[in-house]
Amino acid sequence: MERSLTELELRKKLALLTTEHRDLDAAIEALRASGSTDQLQIARLKKRKLLLRDQIAIIEDQLLPDIIA
């Protein structure tokens, strides 16, 4: 049974995901700058980056109080 993460655990996970997202951005840019023609690798990195963005958004939603409630 999966337990709910504490706010501290969520913030740590958010920091890790944000760092990985930023690193992927740098990796994609480095591949482009080097003139890489490996579009498959670039596409995979972009897909991973999108998945991270979605995970980041979910955690941010959990951390921010629902103001409109």
C-alpha positions in Angstrom: 0.0 0.0 0.0 1.5 3.4 -1.1 1.6 6.0 1.6 1.1 9.7 1.1 4.4 11.7 0.8 5.1 14.4 3.3 5.6 18.0 2.2 9.3 17.7 2.8 9.5 14.5 0.7 7.5 16.2 -2.1 9.8 19.2 -2.0 12.9 17.0 -2.3 11.3 15.1 -5.2 10.4 18.3 -6.9 14.0 19.6 -6.6 15.3 16.4 -8.1 12.9 16.4 -11.0 13.5 20.1 -11.6 17.3 19.5 -11.7 16.8 16.5 -14.1 14.5 18.6 -16.3 17.2 21.4 -16.5 19.9 18.8 -17.2 17.9 17.3 -20.1 17.4 20.8 -21.5 21.2 21.3 -21.4 21.8 17.9 -23.0 19.3 18.6 -25.8 20.9 22.0 -26.5 24.4 20.5 -26.4 23.4 17.8 -29.0 22.0 20.5 -31.2 25.0 22.7 -30.9 27.3 19.8 -31.7 25.4 19.3 -35.0 24.1 15.9 -33.9 21.8 14.3 -36.4 20.6 11.7 -34.0 17.0 12.8 -34.1 15.9 9.6 -32.3 18.0 10.4 -29.3 16.9 14.0 -29.2 13.2 12.9 -29.5 13.7 10.5 -26.5 15.3 13.3 -24.4 12.4 15.6 -25.3 9.8 12.9 -24.4 11.5 12.3 -21.0 11.6 16.1 -20.5 7.8 16.3 -21.1 7.2 13.5 -18.7 9.3 15.3 -16.0 7.3 18.5 -16.7 4.1 16.6 -16.0 5.4 15.1 -12.8 6.7 18.5 -11.7 3.2 20.0 -12.3 1.5 17.3 -10.3 3.8 17.8 -7.3 3.4 21.6 -7.5 -0.4 21.1 -7.5 0.0 19.0 -4.3 2.2 21.6 -2.6 0.1 24.6 -3.5 -3.1 25.1 -1.4 -6.3 25.2 -3.4 -7.1 28.9 -3.1 -10.5 28.7 -5.0 -11.8 25.9 -2.7 
